[in-house]
Structures are given as structure tokens and as C-alpha cells.
Amino acid sequence: MHEWRGLPAIALQLPGGDSALIALQGAQVLSWVSQGQERLFVSPRSAHDGHTPIRGGIPVCFPQFNQRGPLVKHGFARTMAWSGQSEDAQPVEGGGLQITLRFEDNAATRAVWPHAFEALLTVELRPGALTVRLAVHNRGAKDLPFTAALHSYLQVPGAEQVELQGLDGLGYWDAAAAGAVADTYPVQAGAVRFGVETDRVYPRAAQALELNADKPLLRIAQDVPWSETVVWNPGPELCQRLSDMAPDSWQHMLCVEAAAIDAPVVIAPGGHWQAAQHLRAL
Ligand code: TA6
């Protein structure tokens, strides 16, 4: 078993040099290296005590996004231990490796959320690409409603130098607007740029998004069941107030999240749901 700052983790390594590291806490991908470059951001001040959310990588928000419900912010899945081991990694087509981590209901989840479920997080690493897929199975006798997100923290060379393309023309919910009024939807004009707190929920775009700096960095796609894309950068002021970020961390990260939040997903008894986010290094 590998470790990340003292926490158990699983490492995937391809012969060409691409690699990934996944913490058992939250099945959180914490590192993805492609073309010799780290593509994910993890805060130097992140907690690593085994139960506080880890700041960075790809947190799995489940079964609740943010504070849109009665559970802890972003749901309990990101603070709990998932099961999986390095030996479970399997080769996949295209010279890759994949691993699936598992989490099911237990006394702690049933105390706050009365559902029988199995959640699987599959990480597929291929040369130049990372796919992360969340699958949920309703093992109970009643409908299972949830909201969720793959809250990916992408590493950027400078938040003010990057632009996110592909959301042009879409109306978005602006969570950073003063008073955040639910029925005002500004329309995105051109690429999204950063420098102040940005916290927006867009409908899923028809095509993949592209993150560019002075050169193309990443292509970001999400499967159709992820009905929204959340774009978050805390900007300098909020970042100062986040105790698990360094004051300049906002310059090094950008969250582009595959999310299903505006309408809860409802899985019928015995039913399954799954959706992936696909990242490609450019
Ligand atoms: O996805 C964006 C967001 O919901 C923001 O509103 C911000 O709170 C962020 O997630 C981080 O949340 P966290 O609980 O990890 O501090």
C-alpha cells in the first residue's frame, strides 16, 4: 500500500511515465501525472488526518452537493474510508490501468441517510488521459435520491493566465454574486477568466471544454448524466480565509466539476446510475 502524507493510497503507474495516486479516504484521486507534469492541485496546507476533507485532487461529493440538503457539506463520502487495493488494478485497452474503489452504507451513513447503497469509483489511467467514473447502485426497497459531483481541482500555471473555453452562451447560476438570487442567470460571453471569487453552476455543454494558458492544457469532458458543470476558484480574498489553503493557492488551481445537482438523481430500487469525467492532457 502506498501512502500520501501518512494516509493509505493506491498508485497506478504506466510504463510511459503517466501515474495516478488515489487515497482510500473518499476514493480521492490526489495526483495525475501526464507528460511529466502534475495535472491536479493539492493544497500544501490540506488536512491529512484521515477524517477531515482533503483539499485538492478529485473529491467525490456524494450523496449531497454543497449545502443543498441536510447532510454535511458535499456529503459524507469524501471523509470516509473506501475499500480497494493496488492488486485490484486491471489492464485496460489502450495501454492503461484501471482500479475500482468501493463504499457502501454502514451504521454511520444510515444514521444520517436512510438508504442502502453501493458506490463505486473507477479510475482509468491511459497515456495522456484520466477518466473518473462514479457508479451508484440502489440496494434498498425505496427510491434513492442524491446529488453529486467530481470536484476536480486542476493545477494551473496561474489562475489569471488561464481561460476555460466551451461554456460560451450558457446561462449560469452565480453562487458568488451578492445575495445569489436563484432566478438570475447571467449568460457566459466567451471564455471564463479568473481573478476574483468565481463560483458558478453551468448546464453541461454539448462539447468538451478546453483549458488553455499560453498553450492548450487540458480537454475536459463529462458524460450526459452529469447534468451540470461547476466552475470554482476562490480568488485572493476567500482564499485568505480558507485555513487549509495557502494565501496564493487560488493562483495554482481551478475546479471544473462534473456535477448532478440542479435536480436530484433518483435511482429506483435495484437500479444503477453511473457517469464519468474525462480529462485529457494537451
Ligand atoms: O463546488 C464549489 C463549492 O461548492 C464552493 O461553493 C466552495 O465552497 C467549494 O465547493 C469548496 O467546498 P469545501 O467544502 O471543500 O470547502
Boltz pocket constraint, residues with backbone or C-beta under 6 A from the ligand:
constraints:
  - pocket:
      binder: B
      contacts: [[A, 53], [A, 66], [A, 73], [A, 74], [A, 151], [A, 175], [A, 199], [A, 230], [A, 231], [A, 232], [A, 255], [A, 257]]
      max_distance: 6.0
